[in-house]
Amino acid sequence: MISSMTAFARAEAEGMAWELRSVNQRYLEVNFKLPEAARSIEIKLRENAREQLYRGKVDCVLRLDSAEPKTASLEVDDDVVLALHRAIDHISTLTGSSSSTSPIEMLRWPGVLRQQETLDDDLLEKVTSLFDEALASLTQMREREGEKLKGFIEARLNEVEAIVNAVREEVPAINKRLEARLRERLNSIDTGTDTDQGRLEQELIYFAQKSDIQEELDRLESHMAAVRHCLDESGATGRRLDFLMQELNREASTLSSKAVAANTSLQAVDLKVLIEQMREQIQNIE
């Protein structure tokens, strides 16, 4: 089952809520906006996301009730304390006065004391569990959107296939008209001098081969079969589908350049329009 990279999910529990937004991107990028008290589980959350997602930019926002229980730890910044102590000694030397600063007074200096808050283990586990719930909901929405994209692409593929079949049916008649026109022109040439009829026949065959579009039609059908196969696969198929769109477009362009009938030229343009429509939607596929 293919997945879209565009989705949104929200999961709520008492005192907390997760919001996950996903948009298309070439690679996987997971960004977290967490309260400082929950920073300790960011690596675990990121690992959980990478197990479920392959591509896309995902923004994950956690909102916590300020009343949630937290544990606090106090840390002294040793570098700031040493710098403050040297500054006090320097001032004492300059002024010639001795000054004794108590540790309590030094603790009041901005930056000396760092306070860190963390959620208790039970609450951190609930936050992680709620994230997994939101992640599962996001994955399901991406799959639902992927099904819509699959339906859109399959519908355009059917139109492409119909055009290819129509062109293929017209090829014998087009080749006959082309051959008749070429022979008519050859017969109208003033052959006042001896003409190498064998050489003229070779040139006729060479021109007919250059105008033959059977190979392009065969490759278009092969690429369409590959696209359908990708649409039935699971996992990240967006890049391969994008590559196949490039190949389809290349064959449609060659078909247009080799077309000797006005109708075939118009059909080639229709092919390119349909392929471009598919390519635009494939940019959202994981």
Backbone bond lengths (Angstrom), bond angles and torsions (degrees), N, CA, C in turn:
res aa  C-N    CA-C-N  psi(-1)  N-CA   C-N-CA  omega(-1)  CA-C   N-CA-C  phi
1 M - - - 1.466 - - 1.518 109.57 -
2 I 1.336 116.56 125.63 1.456 119.29 178.86 1.527 109.78 -79.37
3 S 1.325 115.74 158.02 1.462 121.30 -178.40 1.517 109.86 -128.25
4 S 1.312 114.51 146.22 1.456 120.52 172.17 1.523 108.62 -83.42
5 M 1.323 116.54 156.51 1.461 119.79 175.20 1.527 111.55 -94.08
6 T 1.325 117.48 -2.31 1.465 121.70 -178.53 1.523 109.71 -104.84
7 A 1.325 116.45 117.78 1.472 119.91 -179.08 1.528 109.49 -166.11
8 F 1.328 114.85 168.13 1.468 121.95 176.93 1.524 108.37 -143.98
9 A 1.320 116.27 142.96 1.470 120.45 177.55 1.521 109.13 -146.36
10 R 1.334 114.74 149.08 1.466 120.88 177.78 1.521 108.33 -139.71
11 A 1.329 115.40 137.25 1.466 121.10 176.62 1.521 107.80 -134.49
12 E 1.337 116.06 134.14 1.461 121.47 -177.02 1.519 110.57 -126.59
13 A 1.313 115.31 148.74 1.459 123.09 171.54 1.526 106.11 -145.78
14 E 1.302 116.60 -178.86 1.466 119.44 -177.37 1.524 110.77 -61.79
15 G 1.307 115.08 116.31 1.456 119.66 174.16 1.508 115.61 81.56
16 M 1.339 119.47 2.38 1.466 120.40 -178.60 1.522 110.20 -150.27
17 A 1.338 114.66 156.45 1.463 120.66 178.70 1.523 109.06 -154.30
18 W 1.330 115.75 136.98 1.467 122.93 174.48 1.525 109.13 -109.00
19 E 1.339 116.49 137.40 1.455 122.45 171.24 1.524 108.22 -125.85
20 L 1.330 116.05 125.17 1.459 122.07 -178.77 1.524 108.87 -120.51
21 R 1.326 115.97 126.36 1.468 121.90 176.63 1.519 109.27 -122.52
22 S 1.326 115.80 134.23 1.458 121.01 -177.53 1.522 109.84 -127.81
23 V 1.342 116.30 133.50 1.467 121.84 175.67 1.526 108.18 -132.32
24 N 1.332 115.13 168.83 1.459 118.44 -175.48 1.524 112.14 -73.61
25 Q 1.299 114.58 142.77 1.462 123.28 176.36 1.525 107.88 -161.13
26 R 1.330 115.49 153.07 1.466 119.51 -174.37 1.520 112.18 -62.79
27 Y 1.334 116.23 -39.11 1.458 120.95 179.86 1.524 109.70 -119.69
28 L 1.341 115.75 177.78 1.463 119.81 177.63 1.522 110.11 -87.68
29 E 1.315 115.71 127.10 1.470 122.30 176.43 1.520 107.78 -134.81
30 V 1.321 116.44 116.13 1.465 121.62 -178.53 1.520 108.36 -112.72
31 N 1.324 117.03 119.80 1.463 122.72 -179.74 1.529 109.73 -114.45
32 F 1.333 115.51 136.26 1.461 120.84 -179.30 1.524 110.48 -115.96
33 K 1.314 114.88 137.97 1.456 121.92 171.02 1.521 106.26 -118.80
34 L 1.338 115.29 101.22 1.459 121.12 -172.34 1.529 110.83 -122.47
35 P 1.327 117.22 149.29 1.466 119.85 167.88 1.529 108.92 -62.90
36 E 1.311 117.16 150.38 1.457 120.47 -178.85 1.525 111.99 -56.86
37 A 1.316 116.74 -30.67 1.458 120.61 -177.58 1.527 112.42 -67.48
38 A 1.342 117.37 -16.26 1.471 120.34 -178.27 1.518 112.58 -111.14
39 R 1.321 118.56 8.34 1.454 121.87 -176.95 1.530 113.02 -61.89
40 S 1.285 117.18 -26.06 1.469 120.46 -174.67 1.519 112.95 -65.48
41 I 1.338 118.89 -19.56 1.469 120.33 -177.08 1.533 111.66 -106.53
42 E 1.314 117.90 9.76 1.465 119.81 -177.40 1.529 111.85 -61.04
43 I 1.324 118.17 -42.05 1.472 121.20 -179.44 1.523 110.17 -61.54
44 K 1.321 116.82 -43.31 1.462 120.89 179.35 1.528 110.56 -63.18
45 L 1.313 117.15 -43.21 1.459 121.02 179.17 1.529 111.15 -63.09
46 R 1.331 115.65 -40.11 1.463 119.94 -179.83 1.528 110.62 -64.60
47 E 1.326 116.57 -40.16 1.470 120.51 177.76 1.533 111.06 -62.95
48 N 1.331 115.98 -42.27 1.472 120.14 178.53 1.535 111.08 -60.67
49 A 1.337 115.81 -39.66 1.466 119.54 -179.90 1.525 110.95 -66.83
50 R 1.318 116.92 -41.10 1.463 120.64 -178.11 1.524 112.19 -68.97
51 E 1.313 117.49 -22.34 1.464 120.06 176.09 1.523 112.06 -73.54
52 Q 1.337 117.09 -22.69 1.459 121.07 -175.62 1.536 113.40 -104.27
53 L 1.328 116.89 -26.60 1.455 121.04 -172.12 1.528 110.66 -119.37
54 Y 1.334 115.49 150.55 1.460 121.18 -179.37 1.523 112.72 -114.12
55 R 1.319 116.44 -39.65 1.463 120.87 -177.57 1.523 109.30 -140.79
56 G 1.337 115.26 161.52 1.455 120.96 176.47 1.526 111.93 115.73
57 K 1.315 114.96 157.75 1.461 121.37 173.64 1.519 107.89 -99.09
58 V 1.329 116.25 119.72 1.461 121.75 -174.59 1.529 109.08 -118.86
59 D 1.318 116.71 120.94 1.466 122.54 175.91 1.522 108.68 -102.69
60 C 1.334 116.86 123.84 1.464 122.81 -176.72 1.525 108.95 -117.70
61 V 1.324 116.37 119.40 1.462 121.74 -176.95 1.524 109.24 -118.94
62 L 1.330 115.68 126.98 1.468 121.71 176.91 1.521 108.94 -108.91
63 R 1.332 115.57 129.40 1.465 121.09 175.74 1.518 108.57 -116.81
64 L 1.339 115.52 126.90 1.460 121.70 -178.94 1.514 110.52 -117.07
65 D 1.325 115.54 142.30 1.456 121.29 172.75 1.529 107.57 -65.76
66 S 1.324 116.32 131.48 1.471 119.92 -178.71 1.509 112.34 -61.90
67 A 1.323 117.58 -17.03 1.460 120.63 -179.46 1.525 112.78 -84.25
68 E 1.351 116.87 -1.68 1.457 119.07 -178.88 1.526 110.00 -62.67
69 P 1.351 117.97 139.59 1.465 120.93 -179.05 1.526 111.67 -66.15
70 K 1.324 115.40 135.54 1.464 121.35 180.00 1.522 108.82 -133.63
71 T 1.297 115.06 156.90 1.466 121.15 171.68 1.510 107.29 -111.83
72 A 1.338 115.90 140.29 1.459 120.54 -176.69 1.518 110.63 -114.84
73 S 1.325 116.02 145.31 1.462 121.67 175.66 1.524 108.28 -128.02
74 L 1.339 115.89 143.71 1.452 121.72 -179.84 1.526 108.69 -109.02
75 E 1.339 116.19 132.43 1.453 121.52 178.84 1.519 109.01 -129.54
76 V 1.327 115.18 138.17 1.464 121.63 177.83 1.520 108.47 -94.88
77 D 1.326 116.17 132.02 1.459 121.24 177.22 1.530 107.67 -84.39
78 D 1.324 115.16 102.25 1.477 120.23 -175.19 1.525 111.97 -58.75
79 D 1.312 118.06 -40.01 1.471 120.62 -177.55 1.516 111.09 -63.35
80 V 1.328 116.92 -40.73 1.462 119.98 179.81 1.528 110.50 -67.08
81 V 1.335 117.03 -39.87 1.468 121.07 179.71 1.525 110.55 -62.22
82 L 1.348 116.88 -46.75 1.466 120.60 -179.72 1.518 111.43 -63.74
83 A 1.335 117.01 -40.94 1.464 120.01 178.23 1.519 110.86 -64.27
84 L 1.335 117.39 -40.07 1.464 121.70 178.60 1.526 110.60 -65.10
85 H 1.331 115.70 -40.80 1.468 119.57 179.79 1.534 110.99 -64.19
86 R 1.333 116.89 -41.84 1.470 119.55 178.69 1.526 110.86 -65.10
87 A 1.323 116.29 -37.79 1.469 119.53 179.14 1.520 110.93 -64.43
88 I 1.341 116.64 -39.88 1.474 120.34 179.00 1.522 110.21 -64.86
89 D 1.352 116.66 -42.86 1.469 119.86 178.48 1.518 111.26 -63.27
90 H 1.331 116.97 -39.05 1.461 120.85 -179.55 1.521 111.12 -64.92
91 I 1.321 115.88 -41.42 1.471 119.65 178.42 1.528 110.35 -64.84
92 S 1.319 116.38 -39.69 1.471 120.00 179.32 1.517 110.50 -63.14
93 T 1.338 117.53 -38.86 1.463 121.41 179.43 1.514 111.33 -66.92
94 L 1.329 115.89 -41.83 1.470 119.82 -178.86 1.517 111.98 -67.47
95 T 1.303 117.03 -37.82 1.471 120.37 -174.96 1.523 112.48 -92.67
96 G 1.315 117.05 -14.81 1.457 120.55 -179.19 1.504 113.08 74.06
97 S 1.278 116.87 14.90 1.465 120.16 179.51 1.517 108.86 -113.80
98 S 1.277 115.31 146.61 1.470 119.19 177.60 1.520 108.58 -92.37
99 S 1.303 114.44 137.59 1.460 118.90 -179.11 1.516 108.14 -134.87
100 S 1.262 115.51 125.40 1.469 120.23 177.01 1.528 108.01 -107.55
101 T 1.311 114.23 120.91 1.463 119.95 179.85 1.510 108.66 -105.98
102 S 1.294 116.01 127.00 1.461 119.63 -178.57 1.526 110.41 -76.28
103 P 1.334 117.79 154.08 1.476 121.18 177.08 1.521 112.39 -56.49
104 I 1.339 117.01 -35.11 1.466 119.76 -179.53 1.521 109.93 -63.38
105 E 1.347 115.90 -41.41 1.457 119.29 179.16 1.530 111.03 -65.58
106 M 1.335 116.12 -37.87 1.468 119.58 179.69 1.532 111.19 -67.27
107 L 1.333 116.09 -33.55 1.460 118.94 178.84 1.522 112.25 -64.36
108 R 1.322 116.53 -24.44 1.457 120.42 179.98 1.526 112.57 -76.23
109 W 1.332 115.75 -14.11 1.467 118.40 -177.67 1.532 109.34 -69.96
110 P 1.349 117.80 134.31 1.475 120.13 -177.81 1.532 111.96 -57.03
111 G 1.294 116.49 132.21 1.453 122.00 175.74 1.510 115.13 93.51
112 V 1.351 117.50 -14.19 1.457 119.95 -179.63 1.520 110.79 -69.32
113 L 1.313 115.92 -41.48 1.461 120.96 -175.52 1.521 109.82 -110.14
114 R 1.330 114.11 126.84 1.467 120.29 176.13 1.518 108.40 -110.36
115 Q 1.325 114.08 132.58 1.459 119.75 178.79 1.520 109.30 -113.70
116 Q 1.294 116.14 124.83 1.452 121.72 -179.87 1.519 110.18 -117.56
117 E 1.327 114.05 132.68 1.461 119.43 178.25 1.524 109.40 -107.96
118 T 1.289 116.61 139.22 1.469 121.70 175.16 1.526 108.20 -135.52
119 L 1.332 113.79 151.04 1.455 118.91 175.05 1.517 109.42 -77.57
120 D 1.311 116.63 151.05 1.464 118.23 177.81 1.531 109.42 -68.83
121 D 1.318 116.52 162.52 1.465 122.26 -172.97 1.518 112.97 -57.71
122 D 1.318 117.80 -40.87 1.461 120.78 -179.17 1.530 110.82 -62.80
123 L 1.312 115.06 -41.74 1.459 118.79 -178.65 1.536 110.97 -70.96
124 L 1.333 116.54 -37.12 1.463 119.95 176.62 1.527 110.70 -62.25
125 E 1.309 116.29 -37.47 1.464 120.53 177.85 1.528 110.76 -65.68
126 K 1.333 116.33 -38.79 1.463 120.01 177.99 1.529 111.06 -66.93
127 V 1.326 116.02 -38.76 1.463 120.24 177.51 1.530 110.33 -61.71
128 T 1.329 116.47 -43.75 1.467 121.42 179.35 1.523 111.00 -64.53
129 S 1.319 116.42 -43.98 1.464 120.94 179.55 1.527 111.09 -62.91
130 L 1.335 116.63 -40.48 1.455 120.07 179.14 1.525 110.66 -68.03
131 F 1.334 116.79 -35.13 1.466 120.02 176.37 1.525 110.74 -62.80
132 D 1.339 116.63 -44.41 1.468 120.11 178.52 1.533 111.16 -60.80
133 E 1.331 115.72 -35.38 1.465 119.66 177.41 1.529 110.48 -65.94
134 A 1.329 116.47 -44.17 1.468 120.32 178.35 1.524 110.70 -65.66
135 L 1.325 115.93 -37.89 1.460 120.48 179.33 1.529 111.11 -64.44
136 A 1.322 116.53 -41.44 1.470 120.59 177.58 1.529 110.33 -63.02
137 S 1.328 116.05 -40.43 1.469 120.30 178.57 1.525 110.63 -65.41
138 L 1.337 116.79 -39.91 1.460 121.13 177.89 1.526 110.43 -63.01
139 T 1.330 116.27 -43.64 1.466 121.05 179.88 1.521 111.12 -61.82
140 Q 1.315 116.40 -41.71 1.467 120.59 179.23 1.529 111.15 -64.33
141 M 1.324 116.45 -40.64 1.460 119.24 179.29 1.524 110.79 -67.58
142 R 1.330 116.64 -38.20 1.466 120.12 176.69 1.530 110.79 -62.14
143 E 1.324 116.33 -37.53 1.465 119.98 178.78 1.531 111.24 -69.05
144 R 1.342 116.35 -39.69 1.463 119.34 177.88 1.529 110.86 -63.56
145 E 1.322 115.53 -43.67 1.462 119.03 177.65 1.523 110.43 -65.49
146 G 1.345 116.64 -34.58 1.455 120.59 177.51 1.518 112.25 -62.85
147 E 1.343 116.16 -36.97 1.460 120.14 177.95 1.533 110.82 -63.92
148 K 1.324 116.29 -37.81 1.467 119.71 177.67 1.532 110.61 -65.45
149 L 1.332 115.62 -42.61 1.459 119.60 178.20 1.528 110.90 -63.41
150 K 1.331 115.63 -40.07 1.467 120.27 178.89 1.526 110.52 -60.25
151 G 1.338 116.54 -44.69 1.453 120.08 178.93 1.522 112.09 -61.77
152 F 1.330 116.23 -41.05 1.464 120.87 178.85 1.524 110.32 -62.23
153 I 1.340 116.69 -46.80 1.466 120.85 -177.53 1.520 111.23 -67.11
154 E 1.333 117.41 -40.82 1.462 120.19 179.12 1.526 111.35 -62.83
155 A 1.327 116.30 -37.58 1.464 119.50 178.46 1.528 110.41 -63.81
156 R 1.336 116.84 -42.42 1.468 119.97 178.43 1.531 110.56 -69.01
157 L 1.318 117.56 -35.65 1.467 120.37 176.73 1.525 111.06 -61.54
158 N 1.316 115.86 -40.27 1.469 119.42 178.38 1.534 111.00 -62.11
159 E 1.322 115.99 -38.19 1.461 119.38 177.56 1.525 110.95 -67.51
160 V 1.338 115.69 -40.86 1.472 119.82 176.93 1.524 110.27 -61.26
161 E 1.323 116.00 -44.37 1.460 120.51 -179.88 1.526 111.30 -61.98
162 A 1.316 116.72 -40.00 1.470 120.72 178.98 1.531 110.69 -62.70
163 I 1.325 116.57 -41.07 1.473 120.09 179.15 1.525 110.45 -66.37
164 V 1.339 116.54 -44.27 1.469 120.67 -179.94 1.529 110.06 -60.54
165 N 1.326 117.01 -43.52 1.466 120.33 179.19 1.527 111.39 -63.98
166 A 1.329 115.95 -39.17 1.461 119.89 179.51 1.526 110.85 -65.09
167 V 1.337 115.87 -42.94 1.468 119.60 178.35 1.522 110.54 -63.62
168 R 1.324 116.28 -41.81 1.465 120.20 -178.68 1.537 110.76 -62.50
169 E 1.318 117.25 -38.70 1.463 120.51 178.68 1.525 111.64 -66.69
170 E 1.329 116.01 -30.24 1.459 119.81 -177.78 1.523 113.14 -83.50
171 V 1.332 117.18 -15.89 1.466 121.03 -174.04 1.526 112.67 -56.91
172 P 1.360 121.17 -49.87 1.469 119.63 -178.68 1.528 113.01 -57.23
173 A 1.337 116.86 -44.26 1.464 119.87 -179.91 1.522 110.78 -65.51
174 I 1.348 116.64 -40.14 1.469 120.48 178.90 1.520 110.34 -62.72
175 N 1.337 116.93 -43.71 1.466 121.01 -179.64 1.529 111.24 -63.91
176 K 1.324 116.43 -38.58 1.471 119.46 179.06 1.528 110.97 -65.88
177 R 1.331 115.60 -43.34 1.468 118.67 178.50 1.522 110.58 -64.14
178 L 1.334 116.32 -39.21 1.458 120.77 179.77 1.529 110.43 -64.23
179 E 1.325 116.25 -45.12 1.462 119.88 -179.57 1.523 111.06 -63.57
180 A 1.333 115.74 -43.58 1.465 119.52 179.68 1.530 111.06 -61.71
181 R 1.336 116.40 -41.33 1.461 120.44 -179.61 1.523 111.20 -65.87
182 L 1.330 116.09 -40.91 1.463 119.88 178.98 1.528 111.59 -65.91
183 R 1.317 116.63 -42.63 1.468 119.81 179.52 1.531 110.78 -65.26
184 E 1.322 115.66 -37.09 1.457 119.22 178.00 1.516 110.96 -62.55
185 R 1.325 115.46 -41.46 1.463 119.23 179.30 1.520 110.73 -67.32
186 L 1.330 116.62 -39.03 1.457 119.80 179.14 1.522 110.99 -63.95
187 N 1.316 115.45 -39.47 1.466 119.36 -179.11 1.513 111.83 -70.55
188 S 1.332 116.30 -23.86 1.462 119.18 -179.04 1.523 112.67 -84.09
189 I 1.321 116.35 -7.23 1.463 119.82 179.90 1.524 109.59 -69.95
190 D 1.327 116.64 134.86 1.464 120.84 178.56 1.519 108.62 -72.66
191 T 1.282 116.46 109.36 1.469 121.26 -178.38 1.517 110.16 -99.60
192 G 1.332 115.76 61.43 1.453 119.77 177.15 1.512 111.83 -66.66
193 T 1.319 114.86 -24.59 1.461 120.23 175.24 1.504 108.26 -111.05
194 D 1.289 114.26 166.03 1.460 119.00 179.98 1.520 109.47 -62.36
195 T 1.307 116.27 134.19 1.465 122.14 -179.57 1.521 109.19 -115.14
196 D 1.320 114.31 134.20 1.466 119.43 178.62 1.530 107.77 -78.79
197 Q 1.354 114.57 97.19 1.466 118.84 -177.87 1.530 111.50 -63.62
198 G 1.324 116.98 -33.44 1.469 119.86 178.01 1.511 111.84 -62.00
199 R 1.333 115.22 -41.14 1.462 119.78 178.65 1.521 110.64 -66.25
200 L 1.322 116.73 -38.91 1.458 119.86 177.99 1.520 111.38 -63.76
201 E 1.325 115.71 -39.06 1.467 119.92 177.55 1.524 110.68 -64.16
202 Q 1.328 116.80 -39.93 1.469 120.72 178.57 1.528 111.19 -63.20
203 E 1.332 114.95 -42.88 1.461 118.85 178.52 1.522 110.74 -64.09
204 L 1.310 116.29 -36.32 1.459 120.95 178.40 1.526 110.75 -63.74
205 I 1.324 115.40 -44.61 1.469 120.21 179.21 1.533 110.42 -65.35
206 Y 1.333 115.95 -42.17 1.466 120.40 -179.43 1.527 111.05 -61.46
207 F 1.329 116.77 -43.71 1.459 120.33 179.72 1.527 111.03 -65.50
208 A 1.325 115.35 -39.29 1.464 119.16 179.16 1.522 110.75 -64.27
209 Q 1.331 117.07 -38.11 1.465 120.71 178.90 1.523 110.99 -66.36
210 K 1.323 116.63 -40.50 1.464 120.31 178.84 1.522 111.55 -63.70
211 S 1.311 116.00 -30.42 1.463 120.24 -178.10 1.522 112.83 -90.88
212 D 1.325 117.36 -4.02 1.465 120.58 -178.07 1.530 109.92 -72.01
213 I 1.323 117.81 132.21 1.472 122.01 -176.56 1.528 112.13 -115.71
214 Q 1.319 116.69 10.78 1.463 119.48 -179.18 1.532 111.55 -60.34
215 E 1.317 116.74 -39.84 1.466 120.04 -178.43 1.523 111.24 -63.78
216 E 1.318 116.76 -41.62 1.469 120.38 178.66 1.526 110.64 -64.89
217 L 1.312 116.78 -40.01 1.459 120.43 178.36 1.523 111.23 -64.63
218 D 1.329 116.61 -40.25 1.470 120.38 178.01 1.529 110.79 -63.01
219 R 1.327 116.64 -42.47 1.469 119.58 -179.44 1.523 111.52 -69.05
220 L 1.323 116.69 -35.91 1.468 119.45 175.74 1.526 110.43 -60.19
221 E 1.322 116.46 -43.84 1.472 120.11 178.99 1.525 110.76 -65.00
222 S 1.333 117.11 -39.10 1.467 120.45 179.22 1.522 111.19 -64.16
223 H 1.325 116.78 -42.63 1.465 120.43 179.74 1.530 110.83 -68.06
224 M 1.324 117.56 -36.59 1.463 120.22 177.66 1.529 110.81 -63.59
225 A 1.332 116.64 -40.01 1.467 120.10 177.22 1.524 110.57 -63.43
226 A 1.342 117.18 -38.37 1.463 120.82 178.48 1.525 111.17 -66.29
227 V 1.333 117.80 -37.90 1.464 121.61 177.79 1.526 110.11 -63.26
228 R 1.328 117.18 -45.26 1.467 120.61 179.34 1.525 110.80 -62.62
229 H 1.311 116.66 -37.26 1.463 119.96 178.26 1.529 110.45 -64.36
230 C 1.330 116.91 -42.60 1.470 120.96 178.70 1.520 111.41 -63.39
231 L 1.324 116.79 -37.90 1.460 120.46 -178.69 1.527 111.88 -65.68
232 D 1.324 117.21 -22.63 1.471 120.92 179.64 1.522 112.35 -94.32
233 E 1.331 117.27 -3.42 1.461 120.58 179.42 1.528 110.32 -87.78
234 S 1.323 115.02 160.25 1.463 120.70 174.33 1.527 108.33 -103.18
235 G 1.325 115.33 167.71 1.455 119.25 -179.68 1.517 111.69 89.62
236 A 1.333 115.73 -165.08 1.461 122.01 -176.81 1.523 110.16 -83.33
237 T 1.330 116.91 109.83 1.466 121.93 -179.82 1.528 112.13 -120.45
238 G 1.318 116.97 -0.86 1.461 121.05 -174.65 1.514 113.77 -59.30
239 R 1.341 117.44 -42.72 1.462 119.92 -178.23 1.518 111.32 -65.85
240 R 1.328 117.22 -41.96 1.462 120.13 179.16 1.530 110.48 -65.47
241 L 1.321 116.65 -40.49 1.457 119.78 177.98 1.527 110.94 -62.93
242 D 1.310 116.99 -39.35 1.459 120.75 178.45 1.529 110.21 -63.72
243 F 1.334 116.86 -40.82 1.462 120.56 177.36 1.537 110.71 -62.93
244 L 1.328 116.82 -41.88 1.465 120.60 179.56 1.529 111.43 -64.82
245 M 1.335 117.09 -33.12 1.464 119.47 175.91 1.531 110.63 -64.48
246 Q 1.328 116.20 -37.73 1.466 119.69 176.85 1.529 110.83 -63.18
247 E 1.336 115.94 -40.95 1.465 120.25 179.65 1.528 110.88 -67.15
248 L 1.320 117.22 -41.88 1.464 120.39 177.27 1.525 110.80 -61.36
249 N 1.319 115.90 -42.67 1.464 119.89 -179.56 1.527 110.89 -65.04
250 R 1.341 116.48 -37.54 1.460 119.83 178.73 1.535 111.12 -62.61
251 E 1.327 116.25 -44.28 1.468 119.56 -179.84 1.524 111.29 -67.49
252 A 1.339 116.71 -37.17 1.466 120.00 177.53 1.527 110.71 -64.24
253 S 1.334 117.03 -37.99 1.471 120.92 178.26 1.530 110.58 -66.18
254 T 1.326 116.68 -42.73 1.469 120.09 178.14 1.519 110.72 -64.06
255 L 1.332 115.62 -40.32 1.460 120.19 177.97 1.526 110.32 -59.82
256 S 1.309 116.28 -41.36 1.463 121.08 179.89 1.523 110.92 -65.05
257 S 1.334 116.76 -41.85 1.468 119.99 -177.40 1.525 112.32 -70.38
258 K 1.339 117.09 -27.20 1.461 120.88 -177.84 1.527 112.80 -93.93
259 A 1.319 116.65 -7.13 1.464 119.78 -175.71 1.532 110.67 -64.29
260 V 1.321 115.00 133.32 1.468 120.35 177.57 1.526 110.67 -111.07
261 A 1.318 116.05 -2.04 1.466 120.80 177.93 1.524 108.50 -117.82
262 A 1.330 116.34 140.71 1.471 121.13 -178.29 1.517 111.18 -59.75
263 N 1.324 116.76 -38.82 1.456 120.00 -178.40 1.525 111.47 -64.75
264 T 1.337 116.25 -38.07 1.466 119.88 178.48 1.520 110.95 -64.76
265 S 1.332 116.90 -37.88 1.474 120.37 177.33 1.521 110.83 -61.67
266 L 1.324 116.63 -42.98 1.466 120.45 178.13 1.518 111.13 -65.04
267 Q 1.325 116.75 -39.51 1.463 120.19 178.72 1.533 111.21 -65.12
268 A 1.320 116.35 -36.09 1.465 120.09 177.61 1.527 111.03 -65.14
269 V 1.327 116.01 -37.98 1.474 119.77 176.64 1.523 110.21 -64.14
270 D 1.316 116.95 -43.07 1.469 120.65 177.84 1.530 110.78 -60.10
271 L 1.322 115.69 -39.54 1.474 119.49 177.63 1.518 110.72 -60.27
272 K 1.314 117.10 -46.19 1.468 120.91 -177.69 1.525 111.01 -64.04
273 V 1.331 117.27 -37.16 1.466 120.48 177.84 1.528 110.40 -63.72
274 L 1.327 117.29 -45.81 1.467 121.59 -179.96 1.527 111.22 -64.64
275 I 1.306 116.62 -40.85 1.468 120.86 179.88 1.520 110.40 -64.19
276 E 1.336 116.83 -40.75 1.463 120.59 178.78 1.526 110.91 -65.40
277 Q 1.330 116.94 -38.05 1.464 119.95 177.05 1.529 110.76 -62.29
278 M 1.319 116.68 -41.90 1.469 119.95 177.77 1.522 110.74 -65.82
279 R 1.323 116.39 -42.48 1.472 119.98 -177.86 1.524 111.61 -61.18
280 E 1.326 117.29 -39.38 1.463 120.66 179.75 1.529 110.80 -61.50
281 Q 1.330 117.20 -40.92 1.456 120.16 -179.51 1.531 111.88 -74.90
282 I 1.312 116.37 -31.79 1.470 120.74 -178.78 1.531 110.77 -65.81
283 Q 1.341 117.55 -23.71 1.470 119.95 177.26 1.523 111.60 -60.02
284 N 1.337 117.56 -20.05 1.469 120.96 179.77 1.525 113.46 -94.69
285 I 1.339 117.62 -2.62 1.448 120.50 -177.46 1.523 110.85 -86.81
286 E 1.318 115.70 135.13 1.461 120.86 -177.34 1.533 111.23 -62.50
